Amino acid sequence: MRARLILEDGTVVEGRGFGASATRFGELVFNTGMSGYQEALTDPSYAGQILMLTYPLVGNYGISPEYYESPKVQTWGLVVKEAAKHPSHRSSRMTLSDFLLEHNVPGIEGVDTRALTVKTRTRGVMKAAITTEDGLTTEEILRRVREMPPPDKENLVAQVSVQDITPIKGQGEGRVALIDTGVKENIVRNLQRRFGTVYKVPWNATASAVEDLRIDGIFMSNGPGDPSHPDILRYTVPMLRDLMEKYPTQGICLGHQLLAIAYGLKTYKLKFGHRGANQPVKNLETGRVYITSQNHGFAVDPASCPEDVIITEVNANDGTVEGLRHRKLPVLSSQYHPEACPGPLDTEFLFDRYKKWLDKGGGNAPTESADAGFRAVKAV
């Protein structure tokens, strides 16, 4: 099946199609992970995007029911160098191509993904399209690509968030509200292991509806799109402002950015984002560096940081903000993903720290002692 990848700068790449026979438009982004393609494809943070994987062979261990991060493929397309046709793994249930076909998502292989990654790093993320339909001319698709608004102009969070408050039984004690702006299932699993009940809460719920759950704390999830989208500013941010003064609150990725906006900080779009499992993060309070899994295209502007907010962590590659803590309110956040999957477990101890914080009745956000992270990693 012939396929084309068409970028807004006029680049046209021909390859072989796999998965669904379709035409899809989105924003081309790249991920540098060597594994974890199933987790990435089902991560709601990729909604609106055509995912390009830099590792040259994708799909060699197939698709397994245990590696879903949401019920469906969330990316709008997939670009790879080579898609394995004969996967080998004892828990594999289907090929990568069959997986995409099942979810009506097109893929293209036979592409020099590393050259396109260099182009993306130089040019920045671009609008793009994948098509396997011969009836559409390249000129027509390019015109549509250039005329379409960036996908993050849509309210992508509304497309991936739970619609109603949903209780999930856990294995521990206590009750936590998980504000679902596109949560990965491994965040849910980490909270389930530590709490008795986890409530998935829609992105546009009211603060009073959350308080009626009689919770012990608030947890903000990851998710797609622009954190300063007008709908998010209208519903999610005011809810957070009401809740974060009353409950211990922790945020991850988009949740980190939304908490920052609720503090009064600003966000901006990165040139090509951070997507992969090898991003170094330095804790400014201890000097320790962690290797983290990340997936985000926006970041918090440090120049907008008010006096009551402390920047606790930065990216060791480019200095972008990776962690925040409020001096007076019980709020802290991380830009990276402590739940990883796939990726390093260096920072999974953040879930334990959150649980201990709530068990003590809240109060000011905890700081990290110089050896806390080491003890947690050693225990794992």
N, C-alpha and C positions, 0 to 999 in steps of 0.2 A: 504494500500500500504506500503510494507516494505521499510525502508530507512536506509541508513548508513551514518554516519559522520566519516571520516577518517582523522586523523591529521598526520603531518609529523613525530612526535615523536613515531608513532606506535599505538596511542590510537584509538580504534574503538568503536563507540557508535551506537547502534541500536535503531531505533525508528519507528514512523509512518510517512510516507510521505504525503505531501499535496501540492497543487499547481501543477506544471508541473511534468511529469514523465521524468526525465532527469538526466544527470551527469554533474556537474559543478565543476570547480576547482577555487580556489581563496585563499585569505588570511583571516583567521578567526580573527574577531575583535568583541569586545563587546560594547554595549551601555547600560548605566544605567538608561535611562529615563523611567518614569512610564507610559508615553503616547507618542503619536507622531510617531507611527510605520509607518503610511503612509508617513509622511514627510521624515522620515529616509530612507524608501525604495526608494523614488523618488529623494533623494538628490544625485546629480552627484558626490559629494565628496566620496561616497561609491563605485564608480566604481572599479572593481578589487577585491572586498572584499565579503566574506561571513559574513553576519551580524548575530550576536547572541545577543538577547535581554534578559537582566537579570530579568526583571519583569515577573512573572510567567504566567500571562494570557494576551494573545495578540490577538487582533482582535475583542474585545467585542463591539466596537462601529462601526464596519464595515469599508467600504471604501466610501469616499465622494468626489465628483468632486472638492470641494473647497479647498482640502488639498494637492493637488499635488505641488511638488517643481520642477518638470520637467515633460515632457510628458510621461515618462515611468518608470518602475522599473529599478533602476541603480545597485542595489546590484546583485551579482552573485549567491546568495543563502541566505536562512533564517533559523535560528535555534531558536526554542522556546521551552519552557516547555509545554505549551498548547495553541493550536490555537482554538479560539472560533468558533463554527460552526453555532451559531444562534445569530448574532449581534443584538443589540438594540440601534438604534439612528434614529431620524426622517429624517436625511439627508443621511443615509446609502443607497448605491445602490448595493452593492455586498459584499460577504464574503472575508476575507483575502485570503482564498484558491483560490477562483475564480479570484481574482486580480492577484495572482502569476501565475495562469494557463494562463490567458489572455496574460501575458508578457513572458511566457515560462521560468519561474524561479522556481526551486524546493525548497521545504521547508521540514524540519524535525521537528517533535514534539515528546513529550515523553522523552525529554532530560533533564538531571540535569544541567541546564545552569549555575547555581551558582557554582557548583563544577568545571565546565569547565572554568568559569571566574577566579576562584582561580588558576587553572592550568595556564591560560594565563598570569595572573599577575606574576606568579612565573617564568614561562618559557619564556614569551614574545610572541608576535604574531607569529602564525605558518601558514605555507601553509596547505591547507586542501582541501577536496572534499566532496560534497554531492552527493549521487547516490540513485536512486530508481530502478535501472536496475539490475535484478538478474543475467543476463548473464555475468556481470563483477565480477571477483573474488576480494576479499579484497586485496590480495597480488599484483595483477596487478594495482589496483588503488593506493595503497601505493607507489609502485615503481614510478608511474607517478607523484604523489604528490612530492616525494623527488627529482625527476629529473627536475621538472618544475622550471623555474626562478621565482623569486618573481614577482607578478603582477606589482609592481611599476617600474620594468625594462622596461615595455611598456610605450609608450607615451599615457597615459590615458586621458590627457587633450585634445588631438586631437580627441578622440572618443566622447567627450561630449560638446565641444565648438561649437558655431554657425559657419557656414561655410562662411557666407557673412555678411558684415555690415548691420545691421537691425535696422531701426528707430522705436521707440515705442513712441506713443503720451502720454504725461503726463498731469498733472492737474495744474502745476505751471508755472514758468518762468525759462528760461535759458536752456542750452544744456550741457549734460554730456556724455562722452564716457565711457561705461562700458566694460572693457576688460574681455571677457567671457572665463574664464578658467574652467568653470563648475558651472555656477552661479545658485543659488537657486532663485526661482521665487519671494520669499518674499523680496529679495534684490531689484529686479526689481520693485516690488510694492512700496517699500519705496521710491525709487528714483522717480517713476512716481508721487507720491503724492507731491513731492517737486520741480520737474523740468518740463519744457514744452516738452522737447524731450530727450529721453534716447536712445543712440545708442549702441546696442550690437555689440561688435567688436571681430572678431576672434583672437585666441591666437597668430597667426602668422602674423597678419597685420603689415604693415610698419608704422613707425612714421609719415611719410608724408601723408599716407592715413588717419590717425587719425586727423592730423592737418587740412586737407582739409574739415573736418566737421565743422570747426569754433566753437569749443566747448569752454566751460568755465572751465571745469575741467575733471580730470581722476578719475575713480573709478575702483579698482581692485577687482575681485570677488574671491570667494572660489573655490575649485576644488580638484580633486583627484591626487594621485601619488606623485612622488619625485620632489620637486621643483628644484633640480639640475640635472634633466634629460637632456641629451645632446641636445635634440631638443629644450627644453625650454631655455637653455643657448644660443642656436644659434639664436633664433628668439624673444622670449618674453622679455628676459632680456635686450638685446640691444635696443628694442623699448622703454622699460621703461626708460632706461638711457637717451634717447633723449627727452622723453616727460616730465619727472618729474622735469626737470630744468625750464620748461616753464609754467606748469599748476599746480594749487593746486591738489594734488593727495592723495587719501586715499585708503588703502587696507584692506581686511578682509581675515583671514585664509591663504589659499595659496597665496592670493594677498599680505598679510603681509610678507610672507616668500620670495616671489619674489622681493619685494621692498628691503628687507634686503640684498638679494644677489646682487641687483643692487647697493646698497651702498658699497658692499665689504664684507659683513658678510658671514658666512658659516651656513649651516643647517645640522642637523643630525636626524637620525630616533630614535624615542622614543621606549622604551621597549614594551609598549602596548597602547600608545596614550591616548588622552583625548576625550571621546565620551559620552556625556550626558548633562543634563540641570542643573547641580548643582556644577559647577566649580567656586570656589572663586578666584577673581582677585583683587589684591591690586594696587591702583594707588600710585606710589612712590612720586608724586608731591603734593598730597593732603592727603594721608593716608587713603582715603576712600576705602572700600572693596565692590565689586559688585559680585552678583551671576550671572553666565553667562552660556550660552549654547555653547558647543564646539564639534568639530568633526575634529580631525586631528591626524596624526601619525608621523609628523615631527615637529621639533622645531628649533628656531634660537639659535645659539651658542653665549652666551654672551661674551665669551673670545675673540671672533673675532670682537668685536664692536670697530669701529674707533672713534676718538675724536669728529667727527662731528655728531655722532648719539647718541641720549639719549634714554636709556631704561626707559620708562615711567611707565610700569606696569609689574607685575610678578604674576605668579600663587601662591596663598597662600598655596597650598598643597605641591608643589615640587620646587618652585622657578624658573620655566621655564619662558622664556620671553613671555609676553603677549601684549606688546605695545612698539612702537618705534616712535620717532620724530626726524627729521633732524634739526640741528641747523641753517643751511643756506638755504636749499632747502625747498620749500613748500610741504612737504611730512610727513604724519603720517599714522600709521597702528595699527590694533588690530588683535591678534591671535584668539580671540573669535568672536562669531556671535551676533552683536547687533540686527539683525533682528529676532533672536530666531526662533520661530515657529517649534516645540513647545519650550517653555521655558520662563524664566523670561524676563521682559521688562526693567530691570534696566538700560541697556545701549543703548536703542533705541534713546536716545537723541543725539548720535553720528551723526546720519543722519541730525538732525537739526543743529548741530554745523558745519557740512560740508557745508550745504546750506548757512548758514550765512557767512561762510568763503568765499565762492564764490561770494555772493552778495556784499561783501566788496571789491571785486577785487583781492582776493588772498593775496599774501605776505607770511610772515613766517607762519609756521603751528601754529594753536592756541593751547594754553595751557588750561588746565581745572582748573577753579577756585574751591575753596574748597567746594562751595555749588551748583555748576552748575548741577551736577548729581542729587542732592537731589531735586532741583527745577523741573528738567525734569521728574523725577519719580513721584513726587507729582502731576504734571500736568496730567500725564497719568491716 
